[in-house]
């Protein structure tokens, strides 16, 4: 029984590596295109792992996304167009650099407002604290 499992394991591993995404684990031949693809992949979030970029993740969906990015780069598509397509398909969450929109503007304004409020409160505390 153990011998059968040992003989089948290389076949299982080979099947996992041979995915429907041909560029999931294989780089592009053109170094400049691969550099563009790598730069873009580092800014895209893995939808399954959620804390890793697709460049770092071993999740199957990350492999599919890496392959898709490389195939589109090889076809001559610009990285920003690929990013826009992925955001349209998966939502703003897929990008580590979200765009300012009607839904995301509070995320950009709130930290600035909180810092301004803290500075105002601290200023008043120190200014009024000296007079007493």
Rosetta blueprint (number, residue, H / E / L):
1 X L
2 X H
3 X H
4 X H
5 X H
6 X H
7 X H
8 X H
9 X H
10 X H
11 X H
12 X H
13 X H
14 X H
15 X H
16 X H
17 X H
18 X L
19 X L
20 X L
21 X L
22 X L
23 X L
24 X L
25 X L
26 X L
27 X L
28 X L
29 X L
30 X L
31 X H
32 X H
33 X H
34 X H
35 X H
36 X H
37 X H
38 X H
39 X H
40 X H
41 X H
42 X L
43 X L
44 X E
45 X E
46 X L
47 X L
48 X L
49 X L
50 X L
51 X L
52 X L
53 X E
54 X L
55 X L
56 X L
57 X L
58 X L
59 X L
60 X H
61 X H
62 X H
63 X H
64 X H
65 X H
66 X H
67 X H
68 X H
69 X H
70 X H
71 X H
72 X H
73 X H
74 X H
75 X L
76 X L
77 X L
78 X L
79 X H
80 X H
81 X H
82 X H
83 X H
84 X H
85 X H
86 X H
87 X H
88 X H
89 X H
90 X H
91 X L
92 X H
93 X H
94 X H
95 X E
96 X L
97 X L
98 X L
99 X L
100 X L
101 X L
102 X L
103 X L
104 X L
105 X H
106 X H
107 X H
108 X H
109 X H
110 X H
111 X H
112 X H
113 X H
114 X H
115 X H
116 X H
117 X H
118 X H
119 X H
120 X H
121 X H
122 X H
123 X H
124 X H
125 X H
126 X H
127 X H
128 X H
129 X H
130 X H
131 X H
132 X L
